[in-house]
Amino acid sequence: MTDEIFIGGGGEEYGSPQGLALKYANRHGLIAGATGTGKTVTLQILAEGFSNAGVPVILSDVKGDLSGLAKSGNADQKLHDAFLSRADEIGFDGYSYHDTPVTFWDLYGEQGHPVRTTVAEMGPLLLSRLLELSEAQEGILNIAFRLSDEEGLPLLDLKDLQSLLVWIGENRAELSLRYGNVSPASIGAIQRRLLVLENQGGAKLFGEPALDLSDLMRCDASGRGMVNILAADKLMAAPGLYATFLLWLLSELFEDLPEVGDPDKPRLVFFFDEAHLLFDDAPKALVDKVEQVARLIRSKGVGVYFITQHPGDIPEDILGQLGNRIQHALRAFTARDRKNLKLAAETYRENPRFSTEDAIREVGVGEAVTSMLQKKGVPGIVERTLIRPPSTQLGPITAAERTAFLAASDMAGKYDKLLDRRSAYEILSQRASAAAQEAEASEEQAEADATPMAREFNAARRYSGGRVSRSTSRSYGKPKDTFGSALSEAVIKELKGTTGRRIVRGILGGLFKGR
């Protein structure tokens, strides 16, 4: 195993060979460029390199092409001769075909093992982002999570959250005394957004068994890092769900992993494809927290690499933390394109041999402008680079091949069966049912305890011929209970502050497990 991942080099017109030093791979990175310029192949060779170095990888397969990582390239593939020619041109003497160990995941459970979390683990901040809630609606959601944590009402799936919101609506008068105005309109808006999420298939994200992060950080028997591929071609139809899931995954890694300083190689590398979706219309508070995570997660041995069309898609404070950069071609057809091209060029350390702006405009498919961190973490001078060919299959595997990989996977059977244990929905339903039965029994007992004269009076007919209506102000018996009043004792305890139990949440609102 070498101490760097070979990226590419050049012939007479290009610079020195370029490699990504594993020692600085946790300093994050950027892969940018217009559609069709080679970003996917660059992502593929980086995943191969990290895997060969024993570093697990997490990446999303937006177009379905990256499934080819599971299969070795071969002499029959279309670009075989071009690959050999490119390897010879850049002096890649050790080039050969091989596969990488791959685990396929899919939020919908169709093209990979199901991947789930619980509503409680996602937390109110990311869930509010997913549901596109207003500030007032986010406040209601925070109340729901607070009551869930303190009253022992586990929020595992969407029906748990929906039932808790119903209970909050029925008890809004009492809750408003402590938490401020609880508006029925806000609760209704949240319920409608949950319905939209269900229609998008987002309900499949929430439930148990929840994803165990250690399953994403495995190596195979030969010590190669596992490449975890999330099928995202269908998921991209719900971009908010895609972006929020990846942010949740990043926040879970941040909260769970211990500090390791600057290791000789990363413990894990995370690739964010279509990175602009993470920040489009995101509130500043969330962007600030993502920036904080990106800055601090380096010390936990995790490298984060953003893949997007324009560097300007990444907030400036986050962009400034991306030390390893591979910039494919940008086309300057419009005024905005020219502005983005100029901004991209200004983020590199200049090379006196050529204009960075011209180079970004002129590089062809499979070429890039690169700058990698060098000794002591100093950014290298920008170079024009011919990207090395991949060793795995270029393009997707077949559906039959994917099925065979899933059947042979170590994760087969672990997440396939959905569990539905006792949680908020079942607890609230049971309490409401018990309260209704108690109220009915109380009424029957009151009827039985009434004197014969009272029963005769209640059943007597007035001169109008109708039965005497029963008074609701009788002194005996309990008033009819409702679904909400079943937990009135719990509300009183909360309002008095006697529960004493607090669950700590992390930087992006997820449960802090303290491991």
Buried (B, 14 or more C-beta within 10 A) or exposed (E): EEEBBBBBBBEEEBBEBBBBBBBBBBBBBBBBBBEEBBBBBBBBBBBBBBBBBBBBBBBBBBEBBBBBBBBEBEEEBEBBEEBBEBBEBBBBEEBEBEBBBBBBBBBBBEBBBBBBBBBBBBBBBBBBBBBEBEEBBBBBBBBBBBBBBBBEBBBBBBBBBBBBBBBBBBBBEBBEEBBEEBBEEBBEBBBEBBEEBBEBBBBBBBBBBBBEBEBBBBBBEEEBBBBBBBBBBBBBEBBBBBBBBBBBBBBBBBBBBEEBEEBEBBBBBBBBBBBBBBBEEBEEEBBEBBBBBBBEBBBBBBBBBBBBBBBBBBBEBBBEBBBBBBBBBBBBEEEEBBEBBBBBBEBBEEBEEBEBBEBBBEBEEBBBBBBBBBEEEEBBBBBBBBBBBBBBBBBBBEEEBBEEBBEEBEBEEBBEEEEEEEBBBBBBBEBBEEBBEEBEEBBEEBBEEBEEEEEEEBEEEEEEEEEEEEEEEEEEBEEEBBBBBBBBEBBEBBEEEEBEEEEEBBBBBBBBEEE
